[in-house]
Amino acid sequence: MERVIHRRLMNWLIENQKLHFYQTAFRTHHSTTDQLFYLNKSIIDGFQEKPHKKTLAVFLDISAAFDRVWRQKLVHTIQGTRINGKALLWINDFLRGRKFSVRFNGALSESRRMWTGVPQGSVLSPLLFLIFINTIHHHIHPDTNIACYADDIAVWHSHNDITESENALNTTLKGIAEWAENLKLTINADKTNYCIFSTDRRHRSSFNAKIKIQNSQIKKVNLPTYLGVTLDPELRFSKHIEQTTNKALGKLNILRKLCGTSWGSRPQTLKSTFCTVIRPVLEYSTPIWTPAFFSVKRKLDSVQHRAAKIVIGAVSSTNNEKTEQECGLPPLESRRKLATIKFTNTLRSYGLDHISRRVFDKWKHSTRLKRSLTLQLDSQIRKELNLDHSSLEFLQEPLIPKNPPKNTCFELELLQPCSKKEYPVTLRQKGLETIAILSQDNFAIAYTDGSSDRSLSNGSAGIILLLPDGNNCKHKINTGIIASNFTSELVAIREALILYQQNPHVIDSTEGLVIFSDSLNQL
C-alpha cells in the first residue's frame, strides 16, 4: 500500500509542480550530479568574469533531520498542497502510533513511543520529508543560490567583493534559521562550514567572512565535501581524486584476497568484482571532475592498471595498455569521455523545469581562463570524435497513468494459454491467432518495435500502419544517442498514435486503431 500511495502522491506533486526545482533527491531523472553541476558552474562562471568573482558557499548540516520531523506540521504542510480527504487521513494514520524497540545480545527492550520523525525503512518516508522541507526557498535572499539533495543543503553567493557575499548569505542564513525553528529542526553549527572559492592565490588565505547562524560563528574550511565530492578553492579536484584513489586502493585488497597462484576465483569473477565494487568508486560524479588535469586523473588510471594485472595474473612490470586489452577493460579516460557526453546529451533532453536544464540554458562559452567546465569539455570531445548533437525529445518524469480513455482496451496475454518452453512454431501460431482475432474489421492496425545498441544508446523506433483498404505506411524515427530499449518501445507506440491521429483520411475511413507491441512492460 505504501508503494501505491508513494507513486500516486509523487505523480500528483509532479503534475502540479509542487516540488521546487532546487530539490533533486529521490526523483526520477535527478541525481547528486545535478546539484554538483549547478554549484560547479556557478563557481566557474564567477572565475570567468573580469574582474573575477569570488564565491562564498555555506554547507549546512541538519541534525537527525529524518528523525526530527514534526508530524503535525508535516500533515499541515501536506494539506497546504491541497491534498485532502482519504489520502490525508491515510498519511496521518501512517505516521501515528509508531513504536520502536532495541535488540541487544538476544534481548529485546521494551517498546517506546516515537513522537517525531518519519518511519525508517519505508518507501514513503523520503517523499514525506521532501514535502516537509519544501518551503525553504521562501527564506532565501534573491541573489543567493541554493541546492538541496534531501537534507544536504548548500547556499552560495558570487561577487567580486566578499563583503557583499557575506551580507547576502547572513541574510539567507537568518531566514533559514527561522525556517528551521518553525519546523523544530536543529542546524548543527559545529558541522556547518563555509568555503571561499577564488583563483586569487595570493590573497585567498586572507579572505575571511563573518558568517553566523543562530548566533554561532561558522568555521571556514578549504576542502569542503558536498554530496561525496571534495571541493577545493580553485575547483581543480586534485584532492578529491587523491582521496578517491586511496579509497579505491583500499578496496583493491578484495581482489587480492580472491585470487592466488594455485587457487582462487576465475578471471571473469575477479573482473566482475572490480567492475561492481571498485570501478564505481573511481567514476562517481565523473562529469563534474573530468575537466581536471590529465596528470591528476592518471592516479585513478593506475588503480585499474593494478586491478587488470591481478585479474589476469600478470606481473607488475607488464605493459598497462596490454593488460587492459587482455582483461577487456576500456581505459578509464575513454569511459570518462563517454560519461561526459552521456551526461550533457541527457541534460539537453530534460524539460525546462529541470535544474540542470536551467543551468545549461544560461551557459555562455568563455575562454578568459584556461579552465574547462563540463560543457566546454563536452564540446571538445565531440569535435575530437566528430560527433554532432542529435535532436532529442524532452525527458519527462514518468507519470502514473490514470484510467485509460473510454473505448480503450488492453490485452496483455495471448488468447490461448502458452509457455515460453513451447516450440517456437507453436508460439508463433498462437500469436498469429491472437492477432487475427483482435484485428477487427475496418480498424487500422499498427505494429511497433523499438531497440537500441546494448540497450543503452543509438535507439530507434519503427512503425508499420496497415489500413483496411490494403494501403500501408512505414515510419522510422531515431530516439537519441542515449536511449534504452524501454524508451524506444514507448516512442514507437507514441509515434503510432501520432501517425494515426495526424491523418484525417485514415481516421475518417476507419473505426479505430489496434496496436500490437512485443513489449509487455510498456503496456
Number of C-alpha atoms within 10 A of each C-alpha: 6 13 11 10 15 17 15 17 18 22 17 15 15 17 12 10 11 13 20 19 14 21 26 23 19 13 13 10 16 18 15 19 19 25 25 23 22 21 21 17 19 18 25 23 19 21 24 18 15 9 10 20 23 27 26 27 25 24 19 25 19 18 15 14 19 22 16 17 21 18 19 14 14 22 20 14 18 18 14 10 13 9 17 13 9 9 14 16 12 12 17 17 11 14 19 16 10 16 12 10 11 11 9 8 5 7 8 10 11 10 11 11 11 15 17 16 19 26 18 11 8 11 14 22 17 19 20 23 19 21 18 21 22 18 13 16 19 12 16 19 20 10 12 17 20 21 23 23 19 18 18 17 20 23 21 25 26 26 17 17 12 19 14 14 23 22 16 20 27 18 18 25 22 18 19 21 18 17 18 16 13 11 17 14 21 16 20 17 19 12 13 20 22 23 23 28 24 23 19 15 10 7 9 15 10 8 14 16 20 13 22 17 22 16 10 11 15 22 18 18 14 16 18 19 14 17 15 13 22 19 22 20 21 17 22 17 23 20 16 19 21 16 14 21 21 15 14 21 19 11 16 21 11 15 21 14 10 16 19 12 6 5 8 14 14 12 16 13 15 21 21 13 17 21 15 10 16 22 20 13 17 21 17 15 23 20 25 23 27 22 23 18 14 10 9 15 21 14 16 23 17 15 19 26 21 18 27 26 21 23 26 18 14 13 11 11 7 11 12 18 14 13 23 20 12 13 18 12 17 12 15 20 15 10 14 18 19 15 18 24 24 16 21 19 19 21 21 21 19 21 16 14 13 23 22 24 20 17 16 17 10 7 14 9 11 14 9 11 12 8 19 19 21 23 22 16 18 23 16 13 16 14 11 9 9 8 11 9 13 15 13 17 14 13 16 15 17 11 13 12 8 7 7 9 7 6 6 10 9 9 11 12 11 14 14 10 8 13 8 8 7 9 9 10 9 13 18 11 11 17 16 13 15 16 17 10 9 16 16 15 10 14 19 23 23 24 18 26 21 26 23 23 14 10 15 15 17 19 25 24 24 21 24 19 20 18 18 15 10 6 8 13 11 13 14 15 15 20 27 22 21 21 21 21 23 17 22 26 28 21 24 28 24 14 19 24 15 11 18 18 13 10 10 9 10 18 15 9 14 15 12 17 23 21 19 16 19 13 15 10 9 11 12
